[in-house]
């Protein structure tokens, strides 16, 4: 790990020496300078500067102005300003310009060292938060939602169009289709991406507690309210609140939610103070809300308030062409995460999984792949490795490619052919210990042709860093 790099800029040589010694003993890489011109020279280069301790009044300029230059070079560098003539105005000016702290001379050396540690810890946390934010943004980019079928691509095009707006979105679909993933994609690709994403499952919280969860409560508002509590709406201020399973909301709460959406304000339980919030609302449900409105279980005015932009997520059985891609995605993930050597799925297994109805949708498929990764451990997952219900479909009854049956709703020809070709190549490679010459002989292919196919398909032996093999 890189050693933190610290600059001491002060025209008092005794102070520079004292600070150098104590910081050097702490294992820091310490630079010293007595003038701004010298400091600018030694700071230049590719190695970042993590912390600077800068005197306010220097022989050739102002320490706060130097701090401005320094932060233009190293934006994440923390700066502590020292001065022998402390004043409130100077302290305010320093902090407004971005100083971490303002210290008046003479100072206690131990207290300054404690401040240095806090500044470096703060910088580390800022870097970790930035990395986490970057990872979240990457994770929820549109290309991370797996699928090339027309139905899911249509959804992604709609998501991309609505992300920039602040309109309320209602995401509908069966359980396990990825409604929260779509909601997060909208948030992390919107102008609110740097704000909070606050999810709440309206069906998982008892109705008597849900109002407090949504809007917060005051101390003593009800039995057990021993302190004030901030609700999810207030936590989502400046960002997005995701109301999952909105169809399970009790009628009494539907009224309060409607008011919050209309007026962008609410009162915490037990309070008369109105709180204004600026939060985008994305709701999701697996309930047919139109039918719920007809039967009186859901308010019509709330339905239309939520249903500004409807996004319907197709069930997995409606996008069977995406099953091979999803299997590859989860196989790669769990093989790496669990240190296994699963290479992929045989054509027979793939046919069985393609014919299955998937009542649990993508969540069920993900759980199945995780289970197979652990139980199978390595090699190709064959039809016999699947639990019985996944090999009872019409296509899975085939013993070889000549007896494959096509499901009534059809199948993706190119994906099936590609999967079968992958399986043949992988089996030949496995049988020959990944000797391409012998594998080409087994398949009666020209070696060059086989090598090109392996390269094009990205097939690799287990354990290599590039994409895992998939049949």
NUKE-390047 format. One record per atom (N, C-alpha, C, O): y, z, x. Coordinates in pm, whole numbers, plus 50000, padded with zeros to 5 digits. Atoms other than C-alpha are relative to their C-alpha. Layout:
N
YZX
...
***
This chain:
471
498815000050085
500005000050000
501255000050088
501275006850191
498805001249921
503484991350130
500775013250006
500925020149904
499204987949983
505545020250274
501394997949942
501994987449963
498655001050056
508795027050087
501034998750111
500975005750212
498975003149901
511805013750276
501335006049954
501795003149843
498804992550039
514955035550276
501134997250099
500924996850221
498805002149918
518485028650402
500885012449993
501105017949885
498984989549994
520895056050517
501274993650054
501294988850168
498725005949960
524495043650531
501075010949996
501545014649888
498994989249990
526955070350653
500594999650140
499904996950237
499355000649869
529495072150933
499885013050078
500365013750191
500234987449927
528535108151027
498654999250069
497614999350003
501255001849926
525955104951304
499065011849985
497845009949979
500864988250014
524675140851267
499274999849866
498105003549858
500655000850133
523995135650896
498944989250000
497854991249945
500985010949994
522255102450963
498745004750073
497625002050028
501144995349921
520045118651226
499155009949922
497925009149922
500734989950078
519125148051003
499194993549888
498024996849866
500695006850110
518265125550710
498864991350054
497794990649994
501055008649942
516335101650933
498765008250031
497655004249997
501144991949957
514145129451071
499165004749881
497935003649882
500764994550113
513215144750736
499324988949919
498214990949869
500605011150074
512595111050567
498864993550080
497854989450024
501055005749915
510605098150864
498745008749997
497635003550000
501154991050009
508375129150847
499254998449869
498055001349862
500655002550129
507645120450486
499274986649995
498724982849892
500735012649993
506195087250601
500754988049948
500144977749920
499205011250050
509075065250484
500474991250116
500634995950229
499465009449901
510305034450668
501535000649990
502114995249896
498584996650010
513905045050743
500854990950088
500564988850206
498995007949929
516835022650841
501305007849995
501585014649896
498714992950000
520245036650941
501114990550042
500914981150119
498815007849965
523745022150965
501225008849980
501215017949897
498764992250016
527275035851006
501134991949941
502214997249914
498985008750058
529185006150868
499334990349901
498134987449913
500525009250101
528764982450573
499524987150065
498484981750028
500375012549934
528684951950800
498635001150066
497814992050057
501284997749935
525784966750998
498885001249895
497784996049914
501004998150105
523954976750679
499604986549937
498434984249910
500315013150058
524214941550537
499084992150092
498184985150046
500815007449903
522724927350855
498555004850000
497634996649996
501374994949988
519704950350872
499254999549867
498025000349865
500675000550131
519014947950497
499474986049968
498594984549884
500425013650031
518584910350501
498584997550047
498165002750151
501405002849968
515044897350505
499155000149875
499655002449765
500895001150114
512014893850284
499465013549953
498975014549841
500564987150039
510984930650283
500955007249905
502115009249940
499104993650097
512384948149973
500495013650048
499835020250129
499474986749974
514554979149998
499795008349874
500135003949764
500354991850116
513425007649771
501065010249965
501265013449848
499014989450023
516165033649813
501094999350105
500834996350221
498884999449906
519605036349970
500795012749974
501105016049859
499134988250007
521595067950045
501314995750065
501364993650186
498775006849955
525185055550073
501205009249984
501415015249878
498764992350007
528415073550157
501034992249917
501084979949922
499015006650086
531245066549913
501124993650082
501524982250056
498875004949919
533995062650176
499514996550140
499105005250217
500495004949871
533065041550477
501154993450077
502134989050017
498895005549919
535205028650769
500404985949960
501574982349971
499675014050031
534974992450653
499814996549853
499604984849819
500085003550141
534774995450277
499555011449911
499465023049952
500334990450105
533735012649957
498494999949974
497894989349959
501444999050018
530165025549909
499514994649868
498414989049860
500425004850132
530055016849541
500024984749997
499154978549936
499975014649993
531094980949611
498814994850081
498234984550046
501185003949923
528364978949877
498755001149912
497864992749921
501154998350089
525904992149616
499864987749908
498754983249881
500055012050084
526844962449394
499374988450073
498554981150017
500605010749919
526014938349676
498515002550020
497694993450008
501394996549973
522794957049754
499104997149879
497994991949894
500815002350121
521564955349393
499904985249966
498974981049897
500135014550020
522294918049386
498884994350088
498274984250054
501065004249910
519854914949678
498655005749957
497634998849961
501234992950039
517284940449557
500275007349867
500615019149868
499634994250130
517774946749181
499305013249968
499865021549896
500724987950035
515144974249167
500265011550097
499695022350082
499704989649902
516564994049460
500805011349935
501805008849867
499264988450050
517665029449366
501035004150104
500785003050224
498904996449909
520955042049515
500505014049967
500785017249852
499384986850012
522185077549574
501334999650077
501354996350196
498665000449939
525935079949644
500365013950051
500245023849978
499534987549939
527215107149883
501524999550014
502084988950039
498554999649979
530835118449901
500445013950040
499885023949995
499424987249960
532865145750068
501155004049910
501685015049922
498874997450091
535515143549796
499554996949858
499964986949799
500575002550132
533655146649469
501045000749890
501945009149893
499154999850118
535405138749145
499234994549883
498304986549900
500685004950120
534335132448789
500164984949989
499224977949950
499755014450011
535935097948801
499074992150092
498524981850053
500875006949905
533965088249112
498555000249953
497834990249964
501384998850049
530705101048963
499754990449885
498714983749880
500155009050115
531255081748640
499964985550047
499154977550000
499965013749948
532165050248833
498694996450068
498184985350050
501255002749928
529045053249051
498854997749903
498084988349920
501125001450095
526645058148759
500174987749913
499184981249878
499775012250079
528265030348557
499604987650077
499144977850018
500355011449916
527685006848849
498514999650034
498034990350099
501455000449981
524005016448859
499435009950097
498265008750134
500514990049907
523715046249095
498985008949929
499125012149812
501004990950056
520655068249042
500575014149990
500305021249893
499404986650001
522635099749130
501235000250090
501414991350173
498764998249925
525925111849278
499965014150059
499845023849984
500144987049932
525845140149538
501265002950082
501754994350155
498804995949926
528805159349679
499645007550126
498785016450123
500204992949873
528885170550043
500825013049998
501875013449935
501324998649936
527935195450173
498925002249893
499205007549786
501084998850097
524575194650001
498815007150064
498705008050187
501234993749955
521265213050025
498994989050030
498694980849944
500905010749958
518825191350220
498744999349914
498274988549880
501214999950083
515815202350015
500274993949863
499444986749808
499655005650131
517605193749692
500154984850008
499764977649917
499855014549983
518495159349828
498634993450014
498414982649959
501335005749985
514855153549930
499264999749866
498504990449837
500595000150134
513765163349580
500564988549918
499844982249840
499355011150068
516255137949447
499444986650048
499244977449969
500595012149943
514845111449682
498634997349937
498324986049898
501335001450060
511325117849549
500104995449854
499344986849810
499825003950141
512555115149189
500444985349990
499984978149902
499525013950003
514355082449266
498874990250029
498754979949962
501125008949967
511265066949427
498945000049890
498334989749862
500944999450113
509065079249141
500524991749884
499774984549819
499385007850107
511505064248892
499854985150025
499534977449934
500155014149965
511415031149078
498574995349977
498334984349925
501415003650018
507605031349075
499674998449852
498984989049814
500265000850145
507495038248700
500634987549940
500044981049855
499345012050049
510005010548637
499184987650034
499034978649951
500825011549958
507844986248836
498724999249919
498304988349879
501234999850080
504704997148649
500274995649857
499474988249798
499655004150136
506454993048314
500264985049993
499864978349897
499735014349996
507644958448414
498714992150011
498564981649948
501295006749986
504134948848522
499225000349869
498624990449829
500684998850129
502704962048195
500604990449899
499874983849824
499345009150093
505294942647999
499624985550030
499374977649939
500395013649961
504464911248198
498584997049956
498294986149907
501395002050041
500754916148132
499884998549849
499104990349801
500035001150146
501384921347761
500504986349955
499924979949868
499475013150036
503514890147743
498994989050028
498824979849948
501025009849965
500794870447921
498835000749904
498304990549859
501164998050086
498044885547709
500224994049862
499294988649802
499755004550135
499734876047385
500764986949992
501404984049891
499515013650011
500934841447473
499074992049910
497914995849890
500785007650098
499734815047230
498694994650058
497694993649987
501215005849943
497234800447476
498915010350023
497815006850066
501024989749990
495414833847482
499235001749869
498245008949865
500734999850127
494354829047119
499034988250004
499454976650005
501025009949969
491084810447156
499674991449879
499434996549770
500425009050107
490344779746950
500684986650007
501894985750031
499455013650002
490784742046934
499824993449865
500244982049846
500215005950132
489774736546572
501334997649931
502335004249961
498765003350070
492354721346340
500575012149926
501785014049922
499524988850081
492514752746127
500745010450083
501805015250041
499324989849918
493404776946409
501214994050070
502195001150091
498835006249939
495734752046578
501164999049901
502325000249939
498965000150104
497604748846248
500675013749989
501885014649973
499464986450002
498004786746244
500925002350119
502005007850103
499214997849880
499284787046602
501334992449997
502354997350045
498745007650012
501844760046530
500975007549908
502175007949935
499164992450091
503134781046240
500535012650067
501715016050053
499594987949927
503204812646453
501134996850098
502105004350109
498985003949902
505214794546719
501344997349933
502395000349989
498755003050071
507764783046461
500695012649949
501925013349948
499394988350064
508284817346303
500345011050101
501075020450066
499794989249903
508324838246624
501475002650027
501875014150043
498594998449966
512014831946690
500845005849888
501985010049910
499234995050114
513084843046343
499795015049983
498975021150052
500174985950032
513444878046200
499375001849862
499335012849808
500544999650136
511794869345869
498725008349994
497965009150091
501224992350022
509084891545725
498814990549987
498904980049924
501205008449998
505584877545775
498855007649934
498675019549958
501204994250060
502454883945567
498794992450053
498624980650023
501185006049941
499234877145758
498795003849914
498525015649892
501164997450085
496154873545539
498744994550067
498794985050145
501285004449944
492504869745629
498975011049989
499315022749968
501084990350008
489144886745624
500065009750117
500715007150218
500074990349890
488444917345837
499364993550122
498364986450111
500565005149877
487844908246199
500464986250040
499964980750139
499555013649967
489684874946198
501104999950106
501454989350158
498974999549895
492374886946442
501425000649947
502324994850006
498674999450060
495334895146218
501005007550091
502155003350104
499094992749911
496784920846459
500324991850125
501444992550176
499755008649884
496404896346749
501104989949969
501954987150053
498955009450042
498514871346555
501345007249991
502375001850033
498764992350012
501094898446478
500605002950137
501815001750156
499514997249865
501334907846845
500524987250067
501504987550140
499535012849943
501654871146943
501394996749948
502254991950023
498675002450057
504604867946706
501035008950069
502095004250110
499044990649940
506264899146849
500304996650145
501464995850184
499805001949856
505724891847219
500514986150036
500774983350153
499385013049978
506994856247180
501324998849925
501834987849905
498754999750076
510104866646987
501115006150084
500845011650191
498904993349928
513564878547097
499845015150006
500545021850083
500234985650001
512264913647020
498915004350098
498465015850095
501154997249914
509584911747291
500195012450087
499215019250119
499764988249917
511254939047500
500125012749918
500215023749974
499994988450088
511374962047198
498595004649970
497634998150012
501334994650028
508484983147068
499254991949895
499854986049805
500885005250104
505524969546873
499245012249947
498455018250019
500544987650056
504464997746638
499044996749885
499494992949777
500965002750107
501234992946439
499675012649920
499705023749974
500504989050082
500075014846151
499034994349898
499334984449831
501025004550096
496925010745942
500195007949871
499855019749864
499694993250127
497945018945585
498745004349926
498815012949838
501244996450068
494305021045477
499245011150070
498275016450014
500754990049923
493215045745746
500615013949993
500025023450042
499294987250007
495715073745670
500045004749855
500424997049768
499964994950138
495425095945360
501384998049939
502394999450006
498745003450066
498085087145105
501025011350005
502235008750011
499054988949997
499585122345112
500675001650137
501685008550148
499414999349867
500285118245486
500714987150041
501494987050136
499515013149958
501215081545497
501524999049994
502144992850081
498545000550010
504825086245378
500645006250124
501605000950178
499484993549880
505435110345666
499794991350122
500664990750209
500275008849887
503805086045910
501004988450004
501474984550110
499095011550006
506015057645791
501455003950026
502144997350103
498574996850001
509345075445749
500375012950073
501555016050087
499714987549932
509005108445936
500225011449902
500255009349781
499734988650087
509645143345804
500815010450075
500915010250198
499244989049944
511815174045857
499155012550005
498215014049926
500714987349990
510575207945962
500065007549867
501135009149809
500084992550125
509395227545657
499944991449875
499964996749764
500015008750118
509255196845431
498755002149916
498785000149794
501244997350071
505675205645338
499155009250088
499485011650205
500864991049924
502895228945446
499444992950124
498844982250113
500485006149876
502065221745808
501084992450075
500864988150188
498905006949933
505415205345888
500755010150086
501795015350045
499454989549915
506185228746177
501134995250089
501775003250158
498915005649918
508665205346347
500424986649941
499684980549865
499565013450043
510725174246280
499104989450063
498614991050174
500845010849948
508785142046322
500644986649971
501114984149860
499455013550017
509995106446378
498924990949944
497784991149992
500955009050063
508305080346157
499864986850075
500634983850166
500285012749931
506895046646259
501154990149985
501424982350077
498885009350018
509845027546111
501105002750102
501654993450161
498954996649904
512305046446330
499554996850143
500364992450224
500535003249868
510055042246635
500094985150029
500224980950144
500005014649984
510065004646573
501414994250006
501554982050014
498625004949999
513875002146578
500234991050121
499964995050235
499785009749894
514814971446781
498784991650032
498844982550115
501245007549975
511244958646771
499344995749871
500004990849780
500795004850113
508484951446522
499075011149951
498455018050031
501004991050057
506474973246283
498944991549932
499254982449855
501135007550055
503024960246189
499285008849899
498655018749936
500614992550110
501784972945851
498664993749966
498594984449886
501335005550023
498064966245855
499415005649871
499725016949832
500654996250127
495974967745535
501035004749898
500875015149835
498914996650092
499144968045325
499525000349855
500145006949771
500535000350137
497044961045014
499455013349954
499225015249834
500534986850037
495734996945025
501095010149971
500795021849945
498884990950020
499205011944981
500055005049856
499944997249762
499894993950133
499545036144688
501284995349930
502284992649997
498815004850073
502005025644408
501265007950030
502345002150041
498804992049973
504365054944480
500644996350133
501864996250146
499475004049870
504695044044843
500494985649998
501374982050077
499535013950011
505105007644743
501474999649964
502224991250014
498594999350041
508405017044578
500895003450119
501934997250140
499204995749886
509685034844890
500034989650111
501054987950178
500035010649900
508565006745119
500914988549959
501614982850042
499145010750050
510334981344899
501475003150029
502224994450073
498614996049973
513585000744931
500324999050149
501394994450187
499785000749855
513185003345308
500164985550045
500984982750133
499895014149963
512694965645331
501304993949950
501934985950020
498805005850059
515594957545101
501275004950070
502174997150098
498784994049949
518144981545250
499965002850149
500965006850209
500184997049857
516744985245603
500405014450031
501015017250134
499704985849982
517095022745561
499005008349920
498305003149834
500924991050069
515125053045443
500435014450027
501285016850113
499804985849974
515175091145423
498675006150040
497675004349970
501234992949965
512565111645610
499635010049890
500505014549816
500454990450100
510485134745390
500715013350024
500705018650136
499304987249990
512525166245318
501424998950051
502045009150080
498645001949949
515835150945432
500824991849900
500294983449827
499095008150083
518865137345249
500804990250086
501634982750035
499285008949908
520125118845557
499334986350004
498124985350026
500515013749996
519735081145545
500014994750143
501014995850214
500125005649865
518495064545864
499934984849991
499114979349918
499995014549994
519305028245935
499094995350113
499105001050223
500875005449896
516735007846127
500104984850003
500374978349903
500045014549981
516574972846268
498624996450054
498424995350175
501385003049959
512864964646273
499484988249918
499644987649796
500665011050071
511064932546191
498695005149943
497995013050006
501234995650067
508194937445946
498994988749997
499274977749950
501155009050015
504844920145980
498925008049929
498505018649977
501044993250076
502264930045719
498724991750003
498764979650025
501285007150000
498584921345700
499095006249895
499195018149865
500944995050099
495844924445441
498804990849989
498894978750012
501185008050033
492324913245360
499784999749849
498764994849801
500054999750147
493044918644989
500774988149946
501794984150003
499265010750068
494084890344758
501145006549923
500945011649813
498874992950061
497554903844678
500454993649869
500965000649782
499625006450127
498194878044405
499155005549886
499665008249777
500874994150103
495184891244214
500355014749979
500305019649867
499604986050012
496284926844289
501275001449918
501425011249844
498795000050083
499674918544135
499634997849854
500165004549765
500425003050138
497964903843826
499365012049932
499535014149812
500684988450058
495884935443779
500875012550003
500445023149957
499084988749999
498884958243836
499795009750115
500395020450116
500244990949887
497584973544160
501034998450110
501125006950200
498995002249897
500414959044368
501264994749935
501214985949848
498735003850060
504074955444285
500354985550031
500234980950144
499665014149982
505184919744230
501224998350089
501254989350173
498785001449919
508644925344382
499725002950148
500314996650235
500354997249861
507124940544696
499214988450059
499394984850176
500805011449952
504654911744724
500914988650045
500724982850152
499125011149964
507444886044722
500935003750116
501364995050192
499194995749887
509484906944965
499224998750132
499784995550236
500855001149881
506554907145209
499594985750031
499454981850147
500585013449987
505384871645149
501054989350028
500984978349973
498965009849966
508444854345296
499374988450077
499584976850044
500725010249923
506324836045553
498525003950000
498135013050073
501424996750001
502604836645472
499244992650110
499474980750134
500875006149899
500074830245749
498575003949966
498215015749971
501394997550037
496434826945645
499104997050119
499084985850170
500905001649886
493874832345922
498634995649948
498055002649864
501315004550049
490664812345867
498875009150047
498925014850156
501204992749960
487314829945870
499284992150110
499474980050123
500695006649890
485074822346168
499074989049950
498924978850016
500905010350054
482614803045947
500764987349960
500154976949938
499175011650034
485534779745864
500514993050126
501204982950117
499565006049873
486154772046233
498855000650099
499015005450212
501214999149918
482624768646372
500134992750133
499454996150230
499825007349874
483794744046636
500535009050111
500405005750229
499454990949900
485484773546809
498975010150052
499265017450147
500984989949961
482284794146840
499604998650148
499565008850217
500325001149856
481274779647184
501135005250090
500855011850191
498874995349919
484774786647320
500115015349996
500355021750098
499924985550015
484794822147182
498865006950075
499065017350137
501144994449927
481334828647323
500274999950150
499995009650220
499675000949857
482474816747666
501055010450037
500935017350139
498914990649973
485644837647648
499485014350011
499785021350108
500494986249999
483844870147562
498915002050105
498795012850163
501014999049895
480944862747797
500665001950136
500255010650213
499274998549875
483344858248088
500595014050012
500515020450117
499344986949998
485184890047993
499015011350026
499225019550116
500944988849988
482164913047953
499134998950125
498725009150181
500765001649876
480254898148246
500785006050118
500215012850203
499164994649893
483164906848473
500215015049984
500105022550081
499694986050023
483974940348310
498815009150024
498985020450071
501194991649991
480394953148313
499104996550119
498025002250134
500745003149879
479204937348637
498644993849974
497694996650046
501255006650034
476494916148475
500034985450045
501034980550097
500115013949955
475284880648542
499604990549889
498804981449912
500305009250111
475134863848201
500624986550029
501814985550060
499545013549969
475394826248252
500454992249878
501214982649891
499625007150120
475774815447892
498905000449896
498075009549896
500925000350113
473764805647585
499244986749998
499814976150025
500815012250011
470914780847541
500444992249875
501074997949787
499675007850119
471344752347290
499415006149873
500065006049768
500634994250118
468874769447053
500775012449953
501005014249833
499224988250036
470824802147066
501354996049942
501825001949845
498705004750047
474104783447022
499894994249859
500774996449776
500205005350134
472704765046719
499845011249898
500395010649788
500194988750091
471584797846564
501315007149970
501585010649855
498724993150018
474974814046619
500994991349922
501824996549847
499105009050073
476764783246487
499654999349851
500524996849768
500435000650139
474714784246166
500225013249926
500225013549803
499844986750061
475284821546105
501335000749925
502284993749960
498814999650086
477874830945840
501135009050051
502275007650006
499004991449938
479724857546046
500885007649900
502085005349895
499184992250094
480834881845775
501005009150071
502045012550015
499074991749923
482454903246047
500954992150087
501774997950158
499105009149931
484184872946197
500035002450152
499005005850211
499914999749854
485474873746559
499645013850054
499055014950162
500354986549954
485104911546585
498495001550011
498005007850105
501464999349995
481404908146505
499464991950118
498544996350187
500435008249887
480994880046759
500265007050132
499425006850221
499674992849877
482754900447027
499015011450024
498525013250136
500944989049986
480534930546961
498604995150038
497915001550117
501325005549968
477414908746974
499934996050148
498954998950216
499995004449860
478384893647311
499975012250094
499285011950196
500034988049917
479074928347454
498595006050003
498115010050109
501364994550007
475644940247334
499034991550083
498224996950158
500905008949926
473854909747476
500265000850151
499334999950231
499664998949858
475714913247807
499315012150062
498815011450175
500624987749948
474374948647847
498484998949997
497825002450096
501455000150016
470834942747716
499334988850080
498284990950140
500585011249927
470184908447869
500265001550149
499354999650231
499674997249860
471994916048192
500324987950084
501344987650152
499765011849917
471694882148356
499254988049941
498404989349853
500665012250045
470644846148305
500604994449872
501714997949832
499565006750122
470914825147993
499475007349878
498285010849872
500414993750126
470824841147649
499284989549916
499854979249881
500805009450079
468044823947455
499905004849856
500355015749821
500134996850142
467214823547086
499265013249980
499615021149892
500804987850015
464654851347132
500795012550036
500415023549996
499194988449961
467344873947282
500935004649887
501455015749892
499094996650109
469384873446960
499325009249900
498125007949877
500564992250111
468884899846689
499534990749889
500084979849873
500625008950100
466784885746400
500974993049906
500804981149879
499135006350099
469644879446158
500794988250057
501244979549982
499255011049938
471364856446411
499124987950029
499634977450068
500875011449976
468274834146447
499244995949876
498194989549884
500695003550125
467364830446083
500674988549927
500244984649818
499315011350065
469774802146005
499214987350012
498274986650092
500765012450001
468594766845939
499954993150136
498914987750173
499995007149872
469664753046279
499215007550105
498685001550198
500674992049899
468134781946472
498504999049992
497815003650083
501445001350013
464644773946344
499454989150090
498244987850107
500455011149916
464524744046576
499445005150131
500045013850194
500604996149873
462234747846876
500564991550112
500534995850228
499405008349898
463904719347061
501094991649935
501284992049814
498855007750049
466844695647029
499594989649897
500414985649814
500455010150095
464734670846835
499885005249859
499854997349764
500164994650135
464384694546542
501235007649953
501155014949854
498794993250042
467954707446522
500434995049862
500484983049837
499495003550132
469204708246165
501515001749999
502055011050060
498544999350008
472844701846088
500385008349879
499935005349768
499574991950114
474494728845869
500714991649895
501264981049926
499395007550110
475784717645529
501484997350023
502004986849985
498575002049977
479374722545638
500284992950133
501424991950178
499845008149880
478724702345954
500085008250127
500075020550123
499884993549871
478984710246323
500774990950094
500914978950068
499225007949905
481044698846620
499044992850096
498384999150177
500955007949924
479074670546781
500245001350151
499305003950227
499704999749858
480864670547116
499665013650062
499145014350173
500304986749949
480544708247156
498505002250014
498045008050112
501454998249996
476824707547073
499384992150115
498524997250187
500545008249891
476114678947315
500375006050135
499545006550226
499554994249875
478184695247588
499225012850031
498845015350145
500754987549980
476414728647535
498574997050044
498035004050131
501395003449964
472974711947555
499944994950144
499024998250219
499955005249864
473934693547873
500215011450100
499575011850205
499794988349914
475254725948025
498715007850020
498375011850132
501244992149993
472014743747941
498964993350089
498305000150168
500965007249917
469864716648103
500355001450148
499485003950232
499574999149861
471924717148422
499795014250053
499315016050165
500144986249956
471944755148438
498555003850022
498225010850119
501424996749985
468194757748386
499424993650127
498634999850198
500475006749880
467554732448659
500525007150126
499795008650224
499414992949886
469904750748895
499345013650021
499065017750134
500684987149990
468334784448814
498604998650060
498185006350145
501385002149958
464844770748868
499914996650148
498914999650213
500015004349860
465784756849209
500845009050090
501105005650205
499184990949919
467874786449325
501344994050037
501874996650145
498715006849982
471044765549292
499994990150115
501004987850182
500105011149905
469744738549524
500304987149923
499494982749841
499565011650079
471624708149396
499104987850021
498914979949928
500895011349975
469294682949561
498755000949913
498374991249847
501214998250079
466184697449395
500304999449850
499514994149772
499635000450142
468004702149063
500214985649954
499814982049843
499785014150035
469054665449067
498664992849984
498524984249897
501325006150012
465404655449124
499335004049869
498734995749801
500604995350125
464244677148831
500604992849879
499904989649783
499305006250113
466834661348603
500024984750010
500544977849922
500025014549976
466274626348749
501414994249994
501684983749935
498615004449989
469964623648821
500334997250146
499725002750237
499465001749866
471804610349122
500705013050041
501425018949961
499414987449957
472874640449330
501515000149983
502085010149939
498555000750015
476504628749331
500435002049856
501415008849827
499704998450143
476454626148952
499905014649959
500755019849887
500194986050035
475084661348921
501125008850056
501655017449987
498944992149938
477624675749165
501314998249925
502055007949906
498775002750076
480474659048972
499995007449867
501015012849825
500114993050127
479184673548645
500195015150019
500885021549940
499864985749973
478904708448796
501475003450026
501985013449976
498594997749969
482454705748931
500874998849876
501755007149853
499195002350120
483884691848607
499845011349899
500815015249834
500284989450097
482224718848397
500355013850052
500335023649977
499634987249941
483274746348637
498855009750011
499045021850002
501174991449991
479724759448677
499925006350138
500074999350239
500074992749875
479344786148946
498855010049995
498515014949888
501034989649997
476544809549059
500595013549962
501795015649980
499504986750037
476844845648931
500615006950120
500105006250232
499384992249893
479224867249132
501154993050067
501964999550133
498875006949939
481604840049245
501265002949921
501195006249803
498754995850060
485294846049173
500484990549893
501184994749801
499495009550096
485934814248977
499305002049866
498465010949853
500514998050135
485064810048610
498495001449998
497784994250068
501434997950014
481634822848512
499344987949941
499954980349866
500765011350053
478954797648434
499795001949852
499585013049804
500224999050146
478574789848071
499264987649954
499624976449989
500755011550052
476064768247895
500354997749855
499824988549793
***
